[in-house]
């Protein structure tokens, strides 16, 4: 990973050039989930190496990124960080792929910077936090404030996956738990507070980018109902369910997930 100072935020990123050498190759911009980091996209990035440039970055306080002295975690401000990173790297337009909180940042990006986005994939994410969910987030904030990130790492990693996947993939769960434990406590709490009061419904109605919403049938937080609500707010968006998968279908069912977003992002290449 390399690091750029973006308005006082030391932002870690990795830009990988398309292996086919095409100068006109599109760029895929990936945004990760709360308490994870850019490594969650490693396998996905590799799957698209032959047809696109890929750009991943760590959100502030996650992975190798630091925080500005008065870091804002509002989705609009995180979207601006992504926008400014593109400017610094000389990238004009992207397809943006976001999972969980990364999908919420992507929604803000598409609404604020329509001229910089072609297509968007939202995975296991939401656009509004209802009162009951807000209360749950407040409980999580209180728990990490009292016990620290390491205390919630194992249980949070378990919650991300379907039971059968978790039982058979201890190495992946361990890596996720390590990422959770390493997340900056103040960054987690600040971003969790933003999620607890989230409402992107109105701004979503202005999104013009073609949008695909993916979700796992075993994701009980940002599953079918959350996907349906997003779809009702973004004109022309479509949904894809991944049976048996939890919060990260791109990890639980990577072959089908990659194939699904490949067909969506590159529709002309899918034509006979």
PEHU-V666921 format. One record per backbone hydrogen bond with DSSP energy under -0.5 kcal/mol. NH is the residue of the N-H (numbers start at 1). CO is the residue of the C=O. If there is no record, write none. Layout:
nh | co
NH | CO
NH | CO
This chain:
nh | co
2 | 13
4 | 11
6 | 4
6 | 9
7 | 5
9 | 6
10 | 8
11 | 4
11 | 9
12 | 10
13 | 2
14 | 56
16 | 14
16 | 54
19 | 49
21 | 18
25 | 22
26 | 51
28 | 53
29 | 27
29 | 95
30 | 28
30 | 55
31 | 97
36 | 33
40 | 37
41 | 38
42 | 39
45 | 41
46 | 42
47 | 43
48 | 44
48 | 45
49 | 46
51 | 48
52 | 48
53 | 26
54 | 16
55 | 28
56 | 14
57 | 30
58 | 12
61 | 66
62 | 59
65 | 62
66 | 10
71 | 68
78 | 74
79 | 75
80 | 76
81 | 77
82 | 78
83 | 79
84 | 80
85 | 81
86 | 82
87 | 83
88 | 84
89 | 85
90 | 86
90 | 87
91 | 86
92 | 90
94 | 116
95 | 27
96 | 94
96 | 119
97 | 29
98 | 121
99 | 31
100 | 123
102 | 99
103 | 100
104 | 100
105 | 101
106 | 102
107 | 103
108 | 104
109 | 105
110 | 106
111 | 107
112 | 108
113 | 109
116 | 113
117 | 114
118 | 94
120 | 210
121 | 96
122 | 212
123 | 98
123 | 121
124 | 214
129 | 198
130 | 128
134 | 130
135 | 131
136 | 132
137 | 133
138 | 134
139 | 135
140 | 136
141 | 137
142 | 138
143 | 139
144 | 140
145 | 141
146 | 142
147 | 143
148 | 144
152 | 148
152 | 149
153 | 149
153 | 150
154 | 150
156 | 152
157 | 153
158 | 154
159 | 155
160 | 156
160 | 157
161 | 157
161 | 158
166 | 162
167 | 163
168 | 164
168 | 165
169 | 165
173 | 169
174 | 170
175 | 171
176 | 172
177 | 173
178 | 174
179 | 175
180 | 176
181 | 177
182 | 178
183 | 179
183 | 180
184 | 61
188 | 184
189 | 185
190 | 186
191 | 187
192 | 188
193 | 189
194 | 190
195 | 191
196 | 192
197 | 193
197 | 194
198 | 195
200 | 127
204 | 200
205 | 201
205 | 202
206 | 203
207 | 204
210 | 118
212 | 120
213 | 238
214 | 122
214 | 212
215 | 240
217 | 242
218 | 245
219 | 216
220 | 218
227 | 223
228 | 224
229 | 225
230 | 226
231 | 227
232 | 228
233 | 229
233 | 230
234 | 230
235 | 233
237 | 234
238 | 211
240 | 213
242 | 215
243 | 241
245 | 242
247 | 160
248 | 160
251 | 248
252 | 248
253 | 249
257 | 253
258 | 254
259 | 255
260 | 256
261 | 257
262 | 258
263 | 259
264 | 260
265 | 261
266 | 262
267 | 264
269 | 266
270 | 266
271 | 268
